[in-house]
Amino acid sequence: MSFLNPTAFLWSALAVPIVIFFLLKMRTRRVTVGSVMFWQQVAEETPPRALWLRLRHVMSLLVQLLLLLLLVFSLAGPEFHDTAKRGRTLVVVLDTSASMQAQTAGTSGRRFNEALARVNRLIDGLNGQDEMAIVTGARPAEVLCGLTPHAGTLRETLEKISCSDAPNDLESAVTMASLLVRDQDADIHLITDGCGSQADWAEGVLVDLVGEPLDNAGITTLQVRRSFRDPLTWQVLVEIQSHSRVELSGQFEIQLDGEILDVLEVIVQPGSRWSDVLEFRSSKGGVVTASVDLADGLRADNFASAILPARPPVSVTLVTAGQWFLQQVLAANALVELTVTDLVPGQNESEILVLDGDVPQDLPTGPVIVVQPQGPTSLWNISGTEQTPLVGRQQEDELTRNVRLDNVLMPQAARLEPLAPADVLIESAGGTPLLLRFPRPEGPVVVLNIGLNDSDLPLRTAFPILLGNTIAAAADDASELWSSVPVGQAVQIRRRFSERLPEVLLLKNETDQAAPMVRAVWDDESLTLPPVSHSGVYVWDAPDSQSRTPIAAIQMASDSEGSLLPVTSAVDRQSTDAGPGGRPVWWYLVLTVLILFGLEWCGFHRRWLA
């Protein structure tokens, strides 16, 4: 046995005044009475006291001295284990993943609160020579506090830890803890709910499970995109995964910038997936929010967000001698602000210039669309015509999306010979380019080498789709799929923004104000985000503007974290307490003192034994 504070034995000197007060006798008070005859009779009838009653006060003295001895021992800090001389080394791996936000069955607390209480209990059991470190187990795993014997530092670190929306990465956390105490005789304590843990843990890891199995279902997929056929139509793909043992039902609600668009009644069967594609019509963009009201164990996965790109109008100038079909198709596009003229403008002031038939030798700058060119330019030559061409090859591209020209009747097509690098997207069997794109620096040029007057292309649905794809691509506004970014992963977002972004952006979580800010990097083509621990919509506040630009929607889309049913085959419940009941030795000594004090007071001062 050893003691952490041997100087505490000086308090044993208090035994001297206790013995002195016990030996002091109280002086008898004299009282004058009328007669002692009756007092003598009472004294004769009183039986002699038993020996144990006469020793009652001596036993009281011994109990008081025992109380003092126990208090002195508790102050001295006794240690009975073998590590008293060298101290213990502990590493606590604390699961901070999304499933730890689940409510504890039968209480109003969370699993994470119960886990924090168990870590605090481990800190209570430390002595002056013990060391402890704290590692978080959510993705990415992180060492928040290195080995230290200072309980105050450990508690301060524990107060700063919050539960994230990321999935767990306990394997990496345990590996990190092992490297932290490499070549040391250390204990690794893993405190988790056991959800999403599919690996067999290393030998020597003490696992403590918190929480009870709960039924849960959550939104695992939320994606939005603009329609390829109608520029104002946009679609939402949503999926809800059930990890419940019973049927769950509730209301599903979808909003755009706080405006309710639709409310559905959903019923999710045990272990199944509910999905739907919803379609809406609007030119404005914003933040799409989906929520489902289910009576389940985890609220964090009942909400998801995505960013819908806006569709601003595009100014288009059509230069034609009276091509009715082309003019009507452009006028029918809801996003096109059309201007029709018969002269090629000297300076293109619109966003897109469409040339029908006659073309100048040098094409204007900016995006240009040429339909059935009648002459050569600096980009191509014309060397005759090909009669009744048939489509021989069609390349998959954003311009040819949902377009097939296999059965289009074309009496003839000009034989174009590109003079500059070009992407031939549709080619006839005879080698004549029918649709090609010149990616020039001053603006792309798209050439549709099919006559509209002598073919049936204007009568087919492929024509407005092809023209819509070409305008969207020329305006740099393709109908891309904007999905939520999974939490806990570093991602690269290739997306177009209307604002000019700096190289480094500080993003703020507009949904969760308590979430830390995220530092993103922009390289003119893509935005790189580090692993984000909290879900929500991250926005960028421009320094010279009052508006906020939505940058990314982070979603807790994890099937493993949505399951609140622990994987019992992966972990075994073991005690992580520092001693019997998780309390240090001095705690039990103080408890014994309180019990003995109560017995001594009741037995000798209240005269229950008299």
C-alpha positions as CSV (number, residue, x, y, z in Angstrom):
1,M,0.0,0.0,0.0
2,S,1.1,3.5,-0.7
3,F,-0.2,7.0,-0.1
4,L,-0.4,10.0,-2.4
5,N,-0.4,12.5,0.4
6,P,1.4,11.1,3.5
7,T,1.4,14.5,5.2
8,A,-2.3,14.1,5.8
9,F,-1.5,11.8,8.7
10,L,-0.7,14.9,10.8
11,W,-4.4,15.3,11.1
12,S,-4.4,12.2,13.4
13,A,-3.3,14.6,16.2
14,L,-7.0,15.5,16.5
15,A,-7.3,12.2,18.5
16,V,-5.8,14.0,21.6
17,P,-8.6,16.6,22.1
18,I,-11.2,13.8,21.4
19,V,-9.8,11.7,24.3
20,I,-9.5,14.8,26.5
21,F,-13.1,15.7,26.0
22,F,-14.1,12.1,26.7
23,L,-12.2,12.0,30.1
24,L,-13.7,15.3,31.3
25,K,-16.5,14.8,33.8
26,M,-19.4,17.1,34.1
27,R,-19.9,18.5,37.6
28,T,-23.1,17.3,39.4
29,R,-25.7,20.0,40.0
30,R,-27.1,20.1,43.5
31,V,-30.9,20.6,43.9
32,T,-32.8,21.0,47.2
33,V,-35.8,18.7,47.5
34,G,-38.4,18.3,50.3
35,S,-37.7,14.6,51.0
36,V,-35.2,12.0,49.6
37,M,-37.5,9.1,50.7
38,F,-39.1,8.7,47.3
39,W,-35.7,9.1,45.4
40,Q,-34.2,6.3,47.5
41,Q,-37.2,4.1,46.6
42,V,-36.7,4.7,42.9
43,A,-33.0,4.0,43.2
44,E,-33.7,0.7,44.9
45,E,-36.1,-0.4,42.2
46,T,-33.7,0.4,39.3
47,P,-31.9,-2.8,38.2
48,P,-28.1,-2.7,37.8
49,R,-26.9,-1.9,34.3
50,A,-25.5,-4.6,32.1
51,L,-21.8,-4.6,31.4
52,W,-22.3,-3.6,27.7
53,L,-24.3,-0.6,28.7
54,R,-21.6,0.5,31.1
55,L,-19.1,0.2,28.3
56,R,-21.4,2.1,26.0
57,H,-19.5,5.4,26.3
58,V,-16.1,3.6,25.8
59,M,-17.5,2.2,22.5
60,S,-18.6,5.7,21.5
61,L,-15.0,6.9,22.0
62,L,-13.6,4.0,19.9
63,V,-16.1,4.7,17.1
64,Q,-15.1,8.4,17.1
65,L,-11.4,7.5,16.9
66,L,-12.2,5.1,14.0
67,L,-14.0,7.9,12.2
68,L,-11.0,10.1,12.6
69,L,-8.7,7.4,11.3
70,L,-10.8,6.7,8.2
71,L,-10.9,10.5,7.4
72,V,-7.1,10.7,7.7
73,F,-6.7,7.7,5.5
74,S,-9.0,9.2,2.8
75,L,-7.0,12.5,2.9
76,A,-3.8,10.5,2.5
77,G,-5.0,8.9,-0.7
78,P,-4.3,5.2,-0.3
79,E,-3.5,3.1,-3.4
80,F,-3.8,-0.6,-3.4
81,H,-3.0,-1.6,-7.0
82,D,0.4,-2.4,-8.4
83,T,0.5,0.8,-10.5
84,A,0.6,3.0,-7.5
85,K,4.4,3.4,-7.9
86,R,4.5,4.0,-11.6
87,G,1.0,5.3,-12.4
88,R,-1.5,4.2,-14.9
89,T,-1.8,5.3,-18.6
90,L,-5.3,5.5,-20.0
91,V,-6.5,6.6,-23.5
92,V,-10.3,7.3,-23.8
93,V,-11.8,6.9,-27.2
94,L,-15.1,8.8,-27.1
95,D,-17.6,8.1,-29.9
96,T,-18.9,11.5,-31.0
97,S,-20.7,10.3,-34.2
98,A,-24.2,11.2,-35.1
99,S,-25.9,8.2,-33.5
100,M,-24.7,9.4,-30.1
101,Q,-27.3,12.2,-30.4
102,A,-30.1,9.7,-30.0
103,Q,-32.2,9.9,-26.9
104,T,-31.5,7.4,-24.1
105,A,-34.5,5.2,-23.6
106,G,-36.7,6.3,-20.8
107,T,-34.9,9.6,-20.1
108,S,-34.7,13.0,-21.7
109,G,-30.9,12.8,-22.0
110,R,-28.8,11.7,-24.9
111,R,-26.4,8.9,-25.3
112,F,-23.6,11.4,-25.6
113,N,-24.4,12.9,-22.2
114,E,-24.2,9.4,-20.7
115,A,-20.8,8.9,-22.4
116,L,-19.5,12.2,-21.0
117,A,-20.6,11.1,-17.5
118,R,-18.6,7.9,-17.8
119,V,-15.5,9.8,-18.9
120,N,-15.8,12.1,-16.0
121,R,-16.0,9.1,-13.7
122,L,-12.7,7.9,-15.2
123,I,-11.2,11.3,-14.5
124,D,-12.4,11.1,-10.9
125,G,-10.5,7.8,-10.5
126,L,-7.1,9.3,-11.5
127,N,-4.4,9.7,-8.9
128,G,-1.5,12.1,-9.1
129,Q,0.7,9.7,-11.1
130,D,-1.9,8.6,-13.6
131,E,-2.0,10.0,-17.2
132,M,-5.0,10.1,-19.5
133,A,-5.6,11.1,-23.2
134,I,-8.8,11.8,-25.0
135,V,-9.4,10.8,-28.7
136,T,-12.7,11.4,-30.5
137,G,-14.1,8.6,-32.7
138,A,-16.2,10.5,-35.3
139,R,-14.8,10.9,-38.8
140,P,-12.1,12.1,-38.9
141,A,-10.6,10.7,-35.7
142,E,-8.7,13.3,-33.7
143,V,-6.5,13.5,-30.6
144,L,-8.1,16.4,-28.6
145,C,-5.9,16.0,-25.5
146,G,-2.6,14.2,-25.2
147,L,-1.4,12.3,-22.2
148,T,-1.6,14.5,-19.1
149,P,-2.0,13.8,-15.3
150,H,-3.9,17.1,-14.9
151,A,-7.6,16.5,-14.3
152,G,-8.5,20.1,-14.9
153,T,-7.1,20.0,-18.4
154,L,-9.0,16.8,-19.1
155,R,-12.3,18.3,-17.9
156,E,-11.7,21.5,-19.9
157,T,-11.2,19.4,-23.0
158,L,-14.3,17.4,-22.2
159,E,-16.4,20.5,-21.9
160,K,-15.4,21.6,-25.5
161,I,-16.3,18.3,-27.1
162,S,-19.7,18.3,-28.9
163,C,-21.5,15.6,-30.8
164,S,-21.1,15.8,-34.6
165,D,-23.2,14.7,-37.5
166,A,-20.4,12.6,-39.0
167,P,-20.3,8.8,-39.1
168,N,-17.9,7.1,-36.7
169,D,-14.4,5.9,-37.6
170,L,-13.6,4.0,-34.4
171,E,-11.1,1.8,-36.1
172,S,-8.9,4.8,-36.9
173,A,-9.5,6.2,-33.5
174,V,-8.4,3.0,-31.7
175,T,-5.4,2.8,-34.0
176,M,-4.5,6.4,-33.2
177,A,-4.9,5.7,-29.5
178,S,-2.5,2.7,-29.8
179,L,0.1,4.8,-31.6
180,L,-0.3,7.4,-28.9
181,V,0.8,5.0,-26.1
182,R,3.1,2.8,-28.2
183,D,5.6,0.8,-26.1
184,Q,3.7,1.6,-23.0
185,D,1.6,-0.5,-20.7
186,A,-1.7,1.4,-21.3
187,D,-5.4,0.8,-21.2
188,I,-7.6,1.9,-24.1
189,H,-11.2,2.7,-23.1
190,L,-13.7,2.9,-25.9
191,I,-17.0,4.4,-25.0
192,T,-19.6,4.0,-27.8
193,D,-23.2,3.0,-28.6
194,G,-21.9,0.2,-30.8
195,C,-23.8,1.5,-33.9
196,G,-22.2,1.1,-37.3
197,S,-19.2,-0.7,-35.8
198,Q,-18.5,-3.7,-38.0
199,A,-14.9,-4.5,-37.1
200,D,-13.4,-6.8,-34.4
201,W,-11.6,-4.6,-32.0
202,A,-8.0,-5.2,-31.0
203,E,-7.2,-7.2,-27.9
204,G,-7.0,-5.2,-24.8
205,V,-9.5,-2.5,-25.7
206,L,-12.1,-2.1,-23.0
207,V,-15.5,-1.4,-24.6
208,D,-18.3,0.3,-22.8
209,L,-21.7,0.4,-24.5
210,V,-24.1,3.3,-23.8
211,G,-27.7,3.5,-24.8
212,E,-30.4,1.0,-25.7
213,P,-31.6,-0.2,-29.1
214,L,-34.0,2.3,-30.7
215,D,-36.1,2.3,-33.9
216,N,-35.1,5.0,-36.4
217,A,-35.6,6.1,-40.0
218,G,-33.9,9.0,-41.8
219,I,-33.4,10.9,-45.1
220,T,-30.3,9.3,-46.8
221,T,-30.6,11.0,-50.2
222,L,-31.7,14.4,-51.4
223,Q,-30.8,15.6,-54.9
224,V,-32.2,18.4,-57.0
225,R,-31.7,19.2,-60.7
226,R,-33.1,21.3,-63.5
227,S,-35.1,19.5,-66.2
228,F,-33.4,19.0,-69.5
229,R,-36.6,19.5,-71.5
230,D,-38.2,22.4,-69.6
231,P,-35.8,25.1,-68.2
232,L,-38.2,26.1,-65.5
233,T,-39.0,22.6,-64.2
234,W,-36.8,21.1,-61.5
235,Q,-36.9,17.8,-59.8
236,V,-36.2,16.4,-56.3
237,L,-35.1,12.9,-55.6
238,V,-35.6,11.9,-52.0
239,E,-35.0,8.6,-50.2
240,I,-35.8,7.6,-46.6
241,Q,-34.2,4.5,-45.2
242,S,-35.8,2.6,-42.3
243,H,-33.7,0.9,-39.6
244,S,-36.7,0.2,-37.5
245,R,-38.2,-3.0,-36.2
246,V,-41.7,-1.6,-36.6
247,E,-43.6,0.4,-39.2
248,L,-43.1,4.2,-39.1
249,S,-45.3,6.8,-40.6
250,G,-45.4,10.6,-40.7
251,Q,-45.5,13.7,-42.9
252,F,-42.8,14.5,-45.4
253,E,-42.5,18.2,-46.2
254,I,-40.4,20.0,-48.9
255,Q,-39.6,23.7,-48.9
256,L,-37.8,26.2,-51.1
257,D,-36.3,29.1,-49.1
258,G,-38.9,28.6,-46.3
259,E,-41.9,28.3,-48.6
260,I,-43.8,25.0,-48.3
261,L,-44.1,23.4,-51.8
262,D,-45.6,20.0,-50.9
263,V,-46.6,17.8,-48.0
264,L,-46.8,14.0,-48.3
265,E,-47.9,11.2,-46.0
266,V,-45.1,8.6,-45.9
267,I,-45.2,5.1,-44.5
268,V,-41.9,3.3,-44.1
269,Q,-41.9,-0.5,-43.6
270,P,-39.3,-2.1,-41.3
271,G,-35.9,-2.3,-42.9
272,S,-37.2,-0.9,-46.2
273,R,-36.5,2.2,-48.3
274,W,-39.1,4.8,-49.4
275,S,-38.2,7.0,-52.4
276,D,-40.0,9.4,-54.7
277,V,-39.2,12.0,-57.4
278,L,-41.1,15.3,-57.0
279,E,-41.4,17.9,-59.8
280,F,-41.9,21.6,-59.4
281,R,-41.7,24.6,-61.7
282,S,-39.8,27.8,-60.9
283,S,-37.0,29.9,-62.4
284,K,-35.6,31.1,-59.0
285,G,-33.1,29.1,-57.1
286,G,-32.5,28.8,-53.4
287,V,-32.2,26.3,-50.6
288,V,-34.4,23.2,-50.8
289,T,-35.2,21.7,-47.4
290,A,-36.7,18.3,-46.8
291,S,-38.0,17.1,-43.4
292,V,-39.9,14.1,-42.2
293,D,-41.8,13.9,-39.0
294,L,-41.3,10.4,-37.6
295,A,-41.5,9.1,-34.0
296,D,-38.0,7.7,-34.1
297,G,-34.9,7.8,-31.9
298,L,-32.8,10.3,-33.9
299,R,-33.9,13.7,-35.1
300,A,-30.7,14.7,-36.8
301,D,-31.3,12.6,-39.9
302,N,-34.9,13.7,-40.3
303,F,-33.7,16.9,-42.1
304,A,-31.7,17.4,-45.3
305,S,-30.9,20.4,-47.5
306,A,-29.8,20.9,-51.1
307,I,-29.1,23.9,-53.3
308,L,-31.2,24.6,-56.3
309,P,-29.4,26.7,-59.0
310,A,-31.4,29.7,-60.3
311,R,-32.2,30.0,-64.0
312,P,-31.8,33.7,-65.0
313,P,-33.0,34.8,-68.4
314,V,-30.5,34.6,-71.3
315,S,-30.4,37.3,-74.0
316,V,-30.3,35.8,-77.5
317,T,-29.9,37.7,-80.8
318,L,-31.2,35.7,-83.8
319,V,-29.9,36.8,-87.2
320,T,-32.2,35.3,-89.9
321,A,-33.9,36.0,-93.1
322,G,-37.1,34.7,-91.8
323,Q,-36.6,31.1,-90.6
324,W,-40.0,30.7,-88.8
325,F,-39.2,27.3,-87.1
326,L,-36.0,28.6,-85.5
327,Q,-37.7,31.8,-84.3
328,Q,-40.6,30.0,-82.8
329,V,-38.5,27.5,-80.9
330,L,-36.3,30.2,-79.4
331,A,-39.4,32.3,-78.5
332,A,-41.0,29.3,-76.8
333,N,-38.0,28.9,-74.4
334,A,-39.1,30.6,-71.2
335,L,-35.6,31.6,-70.3
336,V,-34.7,33.3,-73.6
337,E,-35.1,37.0,-74.1
338,L,-35.1,37.0,-77.9
339,T,-34.1,39.8,-80.3
340,V,-34.6,39.1,-84.1
341,T,-32.6,41.0,-86.8
342,D,-31.5,40.4,-90.4
343,L,-28.0,41.9,-90.0
344,V,-25.0,40.6,-88.1
345,P,-24.3,43.1,-85.4
346,G,-20.8,44.6,-85.4
347,Q,-20.5,44.1,-81.7
348,N,-22.4,41.3,-80.0
349,E,-24.2,42.8,-77.0
350,S,-26.3,39.8,-76.2
351,E,-25.2,36.7,-74.3
352,I,-25.7,34.3,-77.3
353,L,-25.7,35.0,-81.0
354,V,-27.6,32.7,-83.3
355,L,-26.7,32.9,-87.1
356,D,-29.1,31.3,-89.6
357,G,-27.5,30.6,-93.0
358,D,-25.2,33.4,-94.0
359,V,-22.2,33.8,-91.8
360,P,-19.3,36.4,-91.8
361,Q,-15.7,35.3,-92.5
362,D,-14.7,36.2,-88.9
363,L,-17.3,35.3,-86.3
364,P,-18.0,37.7,-83.5
365,T,-16.7,37.1,-80.0
366,G,-18.8,35.4,-77.4
367,P,-20.9,32.2,-77.7
368,V,-22.2,31.7,-81.3
369,I,-24.6,29.1,-82.7
370,V,-24.7,28.6,-86.4
371,V,-27.5,26.8,-88.1
372,Q,-27.0,25.4,-91.7
373,P,-23.9,27.5,-92.6
374,Q,-23.9,28.7,-96.3
375,G,-20.3,29.7,-96.6
376,P,-16.8,29.2,-95.2
377,T,-15.3,31.0,-92.2
378,S,-12.0,31.2,-90.5
379,L,-13.0,28.0,-88.6
380,W,-14.1,25.8,-91.5
381,N,-14.3,25.3,-95.3
382,I,-17.1,23.9,-97.4
383,S,-16.2,21.4,-100.1
384,G,-19.5,20.4,-101.7
385,T,-22.5,18.6,-100.3
386,E,-23.4,15.0,-99.2
387,Q,-26.7,13.8,-100.5
388,T,-29.2,12.1,-98.1
389,P,-26.8,11.7,-95.3
390,L,-27.5,9.2,-92.5
391,V,-26.2,9.5,-88.9
392,G,-23.3,7.1,-88.5
393,R,-21.9,8.2,-85.1
394,Q,-23.3,10.2,-82.2
395,Q,-21.1,11.1,-79.2
396,E,-22.6,11.5,-75.7
397,D,-22.3,15.1,-74.6
398,E,-24.2,17.8,-72.8
399,L,-25.5,19.0,-76.2
400,T,-26.8,15.6,-77.3
401,R,-28.4,14.7,-74.0
402,N,-31.9,13.2,-74.7
403,V,-31.4,13.7,-78.4
404,R,-31.4,11.0,-81.2
405,L,-31.1,12.0,-84.9
406,D,-31.0,8.5,-86.3
407,N,-34.3,8.7,-88.2
408,V,-34.2,12.3,-89.2
409,L,-34.7,12.8,-93.0
410,M,-32.0,15.1,-94.4
411,P,-31.9,15.6,-98.2
412,Q,-28.4,17.0,-98.1
413,A,-25.7,18.5,-95.9
414,A,-22.7,20.6,-96.6
415,R,-19.3,18.9,-96.3
416,L,-17.6,21.0,-93.6
417,E,-13.9,20.7,-93.2
418,P,-12.8,22.1,-89.8
419,L,-9.8,24.4,-89.9
420,A,-9.4,24.6,-86.1
421,P,-9.7,22.0,-83.3
422,A,-13.3,20.9,-83.0
423,D,-15.4,18.3,-81.3
424,V,-17.5,16.4,-83.8
425,L,-20.5,15.3,-81.8
426,I,-22.7,13.9,-84.6
427,E,-21.3,12.6,-87.9
428,S,-22.8,11.1,-91.0
429,A,-21.9,7.7,-92.3
430,G,-20.0,9.5,-95.1
431,G,-17.9,11.5,-92.6
432,T,-19.7,14.8,-92.8
433,P,-19.9,16.6,-89.5
434,L,-23.6,17.3,-88.6
435,L,-23.1,18.8,-85.2
436,L,-19.7,20.1,-84.1
437,R,-18.3,22.5,-81.5
438,F,-15.3,24.8,-81.7
439,P,-14.0,25.5,-78.1
440,R,-12.3,28.8,-78.9
441,P,-11.0,31.1,-76.1
442,E,-13.3,34.1,-77.0
443,G,-16.4,31.9,-76.8
444,P,-17.5,28.5,-78.1
445,V,-19.0,28.1,-81.6
446,V,-21.6,25.4,-82.1
447,V,-22.5,24.5,-85.7
448,L,-25.7,22.5,-86.6
449,N,-25.1,21.4,-90.2
450,I,-28.7,20.4,-91.0
451,G,-31.1,22.4,-93.1
452,L,-34.3,23.3,-91.5
453,N,-36.3,24.0,-94.7
454,D,-35.7,20.6,-96.4
455,S,-35.6,18.2,-93.4
456,D,-38.1,17.1,-90.9
457,L,-35.9,18.0,-87.9
458,P,-38.1,21.1,-86.9
459,L,-41.1,18.7,-86.6
460,R,-39.4,16.4,-84.1
461,T,-39.1,16.9,-80.4
462,A,-35.3,16.5,-80.7
463,F,-35.0,19.9,-82.3
464,P,-36.2,22.1,-79.3
465,I,-34.3,19.8,-76.9
466,L,-31.1,20.1,-79.0
467,L,-31.4,23.9,-79.2
468,G,-32.2,24.1,-75.5
469,N,-29.1,22.1,-74.6
470,T,-27.0,24.2,-76.9
471,I,-28.2,27.5,-75.3
472,A,-27.8,26.2,-71.8
473,A,-24.2,25.0,-72.6
474,A,-23.4,28.3,-74.3
475,A,-24.8,30.2,-71.4
476,D,-22.7,28.0,-69.0
477,D,-26.0,26.9,-67.4
478,A,-26.2,23.1,-67.8
479,S,-28.8,21.1,-66.0
480,E,-26.4,19.4,-63.6
481,L,-27.3,17.3,-60.6
482,W,-26.8,19.3,-57.3
483,S,-26.7,16.7,-54.5
484,S,-26.0,17.2,-50.9
485,V,-22.4,16.7,-49.8
486,P,-22.0,13.8,-47.2
487,V,-20.8,15.0,-43.8
488,G,-17.4,13.9,-42.6
489,Q,-15.7,13.7,-46.1
490,A,-13.4,16.0,-48.0
491,V,-15.1,16.8,-51.3
492,Q,-14.4,18.8,-54.4
493,I,-17.4,20.6,-55.9
494,R,-17.4,21.5,-59.5
495,R,-20.1,24.2,-59.7
496,R,-20.6,27.5,-61.4
497,F,-21.3,30.6,-59.3
498,S,-22.6,33.9,-60.4
499,E,-20.4,35.8,-57.9
500,R,-16.6,36.1,-58.2
501,L,-15.2,34.0,-55.4
502,P,-11.8,34.6,-53.7
503,E,-9.2,31.9,-53.5
504,V,-10.0,31.2,-49.8
505,L,-13.5,31.3,-48.4
506,L,-14.7,31.1,-44.8
507,L,-18.1,29.4,-44.9
508,K,-20.7,29.8,-42.1
509,N,-23.3,27.2,-41.3
510,E,-26.6,29.0,-41.7
511,T,-28.6,26.1,-40.3
512,D,-26.5,25.4,-37.2
513,Q,-25.1,28.7,-35.8
514,A,-23.0,26.7,-33.2
515,A,-21.1,24.8,-35.9
516,P,-17.5,25.9,-36.6
517,M,-16.7,27.8,-39.7
518,V,-15.2,25.9,-42.7
519,R,-12.2,27.1,-44.8
520,A,-12.7,26.3,-48.5
521,V,-10.4,26.8,-51.4
522,W,-11.5,28.0,-54.9
523,D,-9.4,27.5,-58.0
524,D,-11.7,29.0,-60.7
525,E,-13.0,25.5,-61.6
526,S,-13.8,23.7,-58.4
527,L,-14.3,24.3,-54.7
528,T,-12.5,22.1,-52.2
529,L,-14.0,21.5,-48.8
530,P,-12.2,19.8,-45.9
531,P,-14.2,17.2,-43.9
532,V,-17.1,18.9,-42.3
533,S,-18.5,17.7,-39.0
534,H,-21.9,19.3,-38.9
535,S,-24.7,19.1,-41.5
536,G,-26.5,22.2,-42.8
537,V,-26.3,24.9,-45.5
538,Y,-22.9,26.6,-45.6
539,V,-22.9,30.2,-47.0
540,W,-20.3,32.7,-47.9
541,D,-20.7,36.3,-46.8
542,A,-19.2,38.6,-49.4
543,P,-17.3,41.4,-47.7
544,D,-18.7,44.1,-50.0
545,S,-22.2,42.8,-50.2
546,Q,-25.2,42.2,-47.8
547,S,-26.2,39.0,-49.6
548,R,-25.2,35.5,-48.7
549,T,-24.2,33.0,-51.3
550,P,-25.1,29.4,-50.6
551,I,-22.0,27.3,-51.4
552,A,-22.7,23.8,-50.2
553,A,-25.4,21.7,-48.5
554,I,-23.9,19.2,-46.1
555,Q,-26.2,16.2,-45.3
556,M,-26.0,13.4,-42.7
557,A,-26.5,10.7,-45.3
558,S,-25.2,7.6,-43.5
559,D,-27.0,4.3,-43.3
560,S,-24.7,3.1,-40.5
561,E,-25.4,6.1,-38.3
562,G,-29.1,5.9,-39.0
563,S,-29.2,2.5,-37.4
564,L,-29.6,2.8,-33.6
565,L,-29.4,-1.0,-33.2
566,P,-25.9,-1.8,-31.8
567,V,-23.9,-4.4,-33.6
568,T,-23.5,-6.7,-30.6
569,S,-21.3,-9.2,-32.4
570,A,-18.6,-6.5,-32.9
571,V,-18.3,-5.3,-29.3
572,D,-18.6,-6.8,-25.9
573,R,-19.7,-4.9,-22.8
574,Q,-16.8,-4.4,-20.4
575,S,-16.5,-2.2,-17.4
576,T,-14.3,1.0,-17.8
577,D,-14.5,2.0,-14.2
578,A,-11.3,2.8,-12.3
579,G,-12.2,0.6,-9.4
580,P,-15.2,-1.2,-7.9
581,G,-18.2,0.8,-9.0
582,G,-15.9,3.2,-10.8
583,R,-15.0,5.1,-7.6
584,P,-11.5,5.7,-6.0
585,V,-10.6,4.3,-2.6
586,W,-11.0,7.5,-0.7
587,W,-14.6,7.8,-1.9
588,Y,-15.5,4.5,-0.1
589,L,-13.6,5.6,3.0
590,V,-15.7,8.8,3.2
591,L,-18.9,6.8,2.6
592,T,-17.9,4.5,5.5
593,V,-17.3,7.5,7.8
594,L,-20.7,8.9,7.1
595,I,-22.4,5.6,7.8
596,L,-20.4,5.1,11.1
597,F,-21.2,8.6,12.1
598,G,-24.9,8.1,11.7
599,L,-24.8,4.8,13.7
600,E,-22.7,6.5,16.5
601,W,-25.1,9.4,16.8
602,C,-28.2,7.3,16.8
603,G,-26.8,4.7,19.2
604,F,-25.1,6.9,21.8
605,H,-26.6,10.3,21.6
606,R,-30.2,9.5,20.8
607,R,-30.1,6.7,23.4
608,W,-31.7,4.1,21.1
609,L,-29.6,1.5,22.8
610,A,-30.2,2.7,26.3
